[in-house]
Amino acid sequence: MTFELGLPEIGLGVILLGIIQFLATLWISERLKAELQKGNSVFIEKLRWELKVREQAERVAEYMAIARDLSDQSSPVDYCKTNQLAWELAMWLPEEVYRSLGQALKNPDDETNILSVVVAIRKTLLGESSGNLSQEDIIHHAPGIDNSE
């Protein structure tokens, strides 16, 4: 008993093979699109987070620069801006870092000062990617600082 394929059966096989190839191509294409979209979403979210970190770092730096030089002769606008920034920082900085910031501004010592707080806030914002900067590595300008080291 021999089974012969006629022309209609071969044509049907070719059509089925074409459909399978089309569906496989479509499936692979959709998988690639999904992977690319996922990768793009992760990348965009990372960029948003980095922007947020930079904004927070700017706020901290602005606050410290204004608060450090605040005096009885400062304008009411300076006091208002300083309070706004201090309260914003209180909303998101970890408790111990916020307290260290206050101490560094009021009664700095070798252990808790503006530069040690900069390092602590850097670690808070950047986490593991903060590196190993110490307060000795932070650039700082003030009258009387010896820059010849």
KOLVO-608449 format. One record per residue: residue number from 1; z, y, x of N, C-alpha, C, CB in turn. Coordinates in steps of 0.1 Angstrom, whole numbers, plus 5000, padded with zeros to 4 digits. Each point is the difference from the previous one (the first is absolute). Last residue first. Glycine has a CB too. Layout:
<rs>
R  k  n_up  n_north  n_east  ca_up  ca_north  ca_east  c_up  c_north  c_east  cb_up  cb_north  cb_east
R  NUM  Z  Y  X  Z  Y  X  Z  Y  X  Z  Y  X;
...
</rs>
This chain:
<rs>
R  k  n_up  n_north  n_east  ca_up  ca_north  ca_east  c_up  c_north  c_east  cb_up  cb_north  cb_east
R  149  5507  5721  5484  5005  4986  5004  4988  4991  5002  5020  5003  4987;
R  148  4983  5046  5000  4995  4996  5013  5003  4986  5003  5002  5023  5008;
R  147  5011  5008  4954  4988  4991  4998  4995  4995  5013  4994  5014  4980;
R  146  5054  5005  4997  4993  4999  5013  4988  4990  4998  5021  5005  5013;
R  145  5004  5029  4951  4998  4986  5003  4992  4999  5013  5000  4994  4975;
R  144  5012  5048  5003  5010  4994  5010  4998  4986  5003  5015  5016  4992;
R  143  4967  5002  4961  5003  5008  5012  5010  4993  5009  4996  5021  4986;
R  142  4973  4947  4986  5010  5010  4997  5003  5009  5012  5011  4984  4983;
R  141  4959  4969  4997  4999  5013  5006  5011  5009  4995  4975  4998  5002;
R  140  5007  4946  5003  5009  5010  4993  5000  5013  5008  5015  4981  4992;
R  139  4964  4964  5002  4997  5014  5006  5008  5010  4992  4977  4993  5008;
R  138  5035  4953  4999  4995  5010  4990  4999  5014  5007  5011  4987  4981;
R  137  5006  4973  5040  4986  5000  5000  4994  5011  4991  5000  4976  5005;
R  136  5047  5013  4999  4996  5005  5013  4985  5002  5000  5019  4990  5011;
R  135  5002  4988  4953  5001  5015  4999  4996  5007  5013  5019  4997  4984;
R  134  4957  4958  5007  5014  5003  5000  5001  5015  4999  5006  4980  5013;
R  133  4955  4979  4974  5003  5014  5004  5015  5002  5000  4978  5008  4992;
R  132  4992  4951  5000  5013  5001  5006  5004  5014  5005  4996  4977  5007;
R  131  4972  5004  4949  5001  4999  5014  5014  5002  5006  4977  5009  5000;
R  130  5003  4989  4953  5006  5013  5006  5000  5000  5015  5013  5002  4979;
R  129  4973  4963  4986  4990  5007  5009  5005  5013  5006  4982  4990  4985;
R  128  5044  4982  4984  4998  4993  5013  4990  5007  5009  5005  4979  4988;
R  127  5011  5053  4977  5005  4987  5000  4997  4993  5014  4996  4998  4975;
R  126  4995  5049  5006  4990  4991  5005  5004  4985  5001  4993  5020  5013;
R  125  5036  5016  4969  4987  5002  4994  4990  4989  5005  5005  5025  4999;
R  124  5040  4975  5017  5000  4999  4985  4986  5000  4995  5023  5011  4999;
R  123  4983  4998  5047  5002  4986  4997  5000  4997  4985  5013  4998  5021;
R  122  4986  5047  4992  4987  4993  5004  5001  4985  4997  4996  5017  5018;
R  121  5043  5008  4977  4990  5002  4989  4987  4994  5003  5012  5022  4994;
R  120  5020  4976  5040  5005  4992  4988  4990  5002  4988  5024  5002  5008;
R  119  4969  5025  5031  4997  4985  5003  5004  4992  4988  5004  5004  5025;
R  118  5007  5041  4972  4985  4999  5000  4996  4985  5002  4998  5024  5009;
R  117  5047  4987  4996  4996  4999  4986  4985  4999  4999  5021  5014  4993;
R  116  4997  4993  5049  5004  4986  4996  4996  4998  4985  5019  5000  5017;
R  115  4975  5043  5001  4990  4991  5006  5004  4985  4996  4996  5016  5019;
R  114  5033  5020  4967  4987  5001  4994  4990  4990  5005  5004  5024  4997;
R  113  5045  4960  5008  4994  5014  5002  4986  5000  4994  5014  5004  5021;
R  112  5030  4962  4992  4993  5004  4988  4996  5015  5002  5014  4984  4986;
R  111  5005  4994  5052  4995  4988  4992  4993  5004  4987  5019  4988  5009;
R  110  5000  5045  5021  4991  4992  5008  4994  4988  4992  5012  5006  5020;
R  109  5004  5034  4950  5006  4995  5013  4989  4992  5007  5024  5000  4990;
R  108  4981  5040  4966  4993  4990  5009  5009  4996  5012  4978  5010  4992;
R  107  5030  5013  4960  5008  4997  5012  4993  4990  5009  5021  5005  4987;
R  106  4956  5015  4974  5013  5007  5000  5008  4998  5013  5001  4996  4976;
R  105  4956  4983  5017  4998  5014  4998  5013  5008  5001  4981  4995  4986;
R  104  5019  4958  5017  4992  5005  5011  4998  5015  4999  4988  4978  5002;
R  103  5033  4999  4963  5008  5001  5011  4993  5006  5012  5013  4980  4992;
R  102  4962  5011  4970  5009  5010  4997  5010  5002  5012  4999  4995  4976;
R  101  4971  4970  5026  4992  5012  5001  5010  5012  4998  4979  4988  4991;
R  100  5038  4969  5003  4998  5003  5015  4992  5013  5001  5000  4976  5006;
R  99  5005  5007  4951  5013  5005  5005  4999  5004  5015  5012  4985  4983;
R  98  4951  4995  4997  5002  5013  4994  5013  5006  5005  4987  4993  4980;
R  97  5003  4963  5032  4991  5009  5007  5002  5015  4995  4983  4981  5004;
R  96  5041  4984  4975  5005  5002  5014  4991  5009  5008  5010  4978  4999;
R  95  4976  5010  4956  5013  5007  5000  5005  5004  5014  5006  4988  4979;
R  94  4941  5006  5012  5012  4991  4999  5013  5008  5002  4986  4980  5008;
R  93  4972  5046  4972  5005  4995  5013  5011  4990  4998  4993  5022  5011;
R  92  4986  5001  4952  4993  4988  5005  5005  4995  5013  4981  5008  4988;
R  91  5036  5030  4985  4995  4991  4990  4994  4987  5006  4995  5020  4986;
R  90  5022  5018  5039  5011  4992  4995  4995  4990  4990  5015  5020  5003;
R  89  4955  5012  5015  5003  4989  5010  5012  4991  4995  4992  5016  5018;
R  88  4996  5022  4956  4989  4990  4999  5003  4988  5010  4984  5018  4994;
R  87  5045  5018  5006  5002  4992  4988  4989  4990  4999  5011  5019  4989;
R  86  4987  5012  5046  5011  4991  5002  5002  4991  4988  5011  5018  5014;
R  85  4955  5015  4983  4997  4989  5010  5012  4991  5002  4983  5015  5011;
R  84  5024  5023  4962  4990  4991  4994  4997  4988  5009  4990  5020  4988;
R  83  5038  5014  5030  5007  4991  4990  4990  4991  4993  5016  5018  4996;
R  82  4966  5013  5034  5008  4990  5007  5007  4991  4990  5003  5016  5019;
R  81  4973  5020  4964  4991  4990  5006  5008  4989  5007  4981  5017  5002;
R  80  5043  5020  4982  4994  4993  4989  4991  4988  5005  5001  5021  4986;
R  79  5016  5009  5046  5011  4992  4994  4995  4991  4989  5016  5017  5007;
R  78  4954  5015  5011  5003  4989  5010  5011  4990  4995  4993  5016  5018;
R  77  4998  5023  4957  4988  4990  4999  5002  4989  5009  4985  5019  4993;
R  76  5045  5017  5008  5003  4991  4989  4989  4990  4998  5013  5018  4989;
R  75  4993  5001  5061  4997  5005  4986  5003  4990  4989  4982  5013  5010;
R  74  5045  4993  5039  4988  4994  4994  4997  5005  4986  5004  4980  5014;
R  73  5034  5030  5016  4990  5010  4999  4987  4994  4993  5010  5012  5020;
R  72  5028  4962  4991  5004  5009  4989  4990  5011  4998  5024  4996  5006;
R  71  4957  4959  5013  5011  5008  5003  5004  5009  4989  4994  4999  5024;
R  70  4972  4956  4994  5005  5007  4989  5013  5008  5004  4990  4983  4984;
R  69  4981  4985  5042  5000  5014  5003  5006  5009  4989  4981  4996  5015;
R  68  5015  4956  4981  5006  5002  5013  5001  5015  5004  4990  4978  5007;
R  67  4987  5008  4953  5015  4999  4999  5007  5002  5013  4997  4984  4982;
R  66  4955  5016  5015  5005  5011  4993  5016  5000  5001  4980  5001  4984;
R  65  4996  4963  5036  4997  5013  5007  5006  5012  4993  4978  4989  5007;
R  64  5027  4968  4973  5008  5001  5012  4997  5013  5007  5000  4975  5002;
R  63  4974  5015  4960  5014  5003  4996  5008  5002  5013  4998  4986  4979;
R  62  4957  5002  5026  5002  5013  4995  5014  5004  4997  4977  4998  4990;
R  61  5013  4958  5023  4998  5009  5011  5002  5014  4996  4985  4984  5011;
R  60  5016  4983  4956  5011  4999  5008  5000  5010  5012  5002  4975  4994;
R  59  4961  5022  4977  5011  5005  4993  5013  5000  5009  4989  4993  4978;
R  58  4972  4986  5038  4998  5014  5000  5012  5007  4994  4975  4997  4999;
R  57  5023  4956  4998  5003  5005  5014  4999  5015  5001  4992  4978  5009;
R  56  4994  5002  4951  5015  5000  5001  5004  5005  5014  5001  4980  4984;
R  55  4953  5016  5009  5006  5010  4991  5015  5001  5002  4981  4997  4984;
R  54  4997  4967  5037  4997  5013  5007  5006  5012  4992  4979  4990  5010;
R  53  5023  4968  4970  5009  5000  5012  4998  5013  5007  4999  4975  5002;
R  52  4971  5017  4963  5013  5002  4995  5011  5001  5011  4994  4988  4979;
R  51  4962  4999  5032  5000  5014  4996  5014  5004  4995  4976  4999  4994;
R  50  5017  4956  5016  5001  5008  5013  5000  5015  4996  4988  4982  5012;
R  49  5007  4988  4953  5013  4999  5005  5001  5009  5013  5003  4977  4990;
R  48  4955  5019  4990  5009  5008  4992  5014  5000  5005  4986  4994  4980;
R  47  4983  4978  5042  4997  5014  5002  5009  5009  4992  4976  4994  5006;
R  46  5026  4960  4986  5006  5003  5013  4998  5015  5003  4996  4976  5008;
R  45  4983  5008  4954  5015  5001  4998  5007  5003  5013  4998  4984  4981;
R  44  4956  5008  5020  5003  5012  4994  5015  5002  4997  4977  4999  4989;
R  43  5009  4960  5029  4997  5011  5010  5003  5013  4994  4982  4987  5010;
R  42  5021  4975  4962  5010  5000  5010  4999  5012  5010  5002  4974  4998;
R  41  4963  5020  4971  5013  5004  4993  5011  5001  5010  4992  4990  4979;
R  40  4967  4992  5036  5000  5014  4999  5012  5006  4993  4975  4998  4998;
R  39  5021  4955  5006  5002  5006  5013  5000  5016  4999  4989  4980  5010;
R  38  5001  4996  4951  5014  4998  5004  5003  5006  5013  5001  4979  4988;
R  37  4955  5021  4997  5008  5009  4992  5015  4999  5004  4983  4998  4981;
R  36  4987  4972  5039  4998  5013  5005  5008  5010  4993  4977  4994  5007;
R  35  5024  4962  4978  5007  5001  5013  4998  5014  5006  4996  4976  5004;
R  34  4980  5014  4956  5015  5000  4997  5008  5002  5013  4996  4985  4980;
R  33  4957  5010  5023  5004  5013  4995  5015  5001  4997  4977  5001  4989;
R  32  5006  4957  5026  4999  5010  5010  5004  5014  4995  4982  4986  5011;
R  31  5015  4980  4958  5012  4997  5009  5000  5011  5011  4999  4975  4994;
R  30  4963  5024  4977  5012  5006  4993  5013  4998  5009  4989  4995  4978;
R  29  4971  4986  5038  4999  5015  5000  5012  5006  4993  4975  4998  4999;
R  28  5020  4955  5000  5003  5005  5014  5000  5015  5001  4990  4979  5009;
R  27  4997  5002  4950  5014  4997  5002  5004  5005  5014  4999  4980  4985;
R  26  4956  5022  5004  5007  5010  4992  5015  4998  5002  4982  5000  4983;
R  25  4990  4969  5037  4998  5013  5006  5008  5011  4993  4977  4993  5007;
R  24  5022  4964  4974  5007  5000  5012  4999  5013  5007  4996  4975  5002;
R  23  4979  5020  4959  5014  5000  4997  5009  5000  5013  4995  4989  4978;
R  22  4958  5005  5027  5003  5014  4995  5015  5001  4997  4977  5002  4990;
R  21  5007  4956  5022  5000  5009  5012  5003  5014  4995  4982  4985  5011;
R  20  5014  4983  4956  5012  4997  5008  5001  5010  5012  5000  4976  4993;
R  19  4962  5025  4980  5011  5006  4993  5013  4998  5008  4988  4995  4978;
R  18  4972  4985  5039  5000  5015  5000  5012  5007  4993  4975  4998  5001;
R  17  5020  4955  4996  5003  5004  5014  5000  5015  5001  4991  4978  5009;
R  16  4994  5005  4951  5014  4998  5001  5005  5004  5014  4999  4982  4983;
R  15  4955  5019  5010  5006  5010  4992  5016  4999  5001  4980  5001  4984;
R  14  4994  4965  5035  4999  5013  5008  5006  5011  4993  4979  4992  5009;
R  13  5020  4967  4968  5009  4999  5012  4999  5013  5008  4997  4975  5001;
R  12  4974  5020  4963  5013  5002  4995  5010  5000  5012  4994  4990  4978;
R  11  4962  5000  5032  5001  5014  4996  5014  5003  4995  4975  5001  4995;
R  10  5015  4954  5013  5000  5008  5013  5002  5015  4997  4985  4982  5011;
R  9  5008  4990  4952  5013  4998  5005  5002  5007  5014  5000  4978  4988;
R  8  4957  5023  4990  5010  5008  4993  5014  4998  5005  4986  4998  4980;
R  7  4977  4977  5039  5000  5014  5003  5010  5008  4993  4976  4998  5005;
R  6  5036  4951  5001  4987  5007  4996  5002  5015  5004  4996  4984  4982;
R  5  5026  4969  5037  5002  5014  4996  4987  5006  4997  5021  5002  5013;
R  4  4995  4945  4986  4991  5010  5006  5004  5014  4994  4981  4983  5003;
R  3  5039  4964  5006  5002  5013  4992  4992  5011  5007  5023  4993  4993;
R  2  4977  4950  5003  4999  5012  5008  5001  5012  4991  4985  4988  5016;
R  1  5025  4956  4985  5000  5012  4992  5000  5012  5009  5012  4988  4981;
</rs>
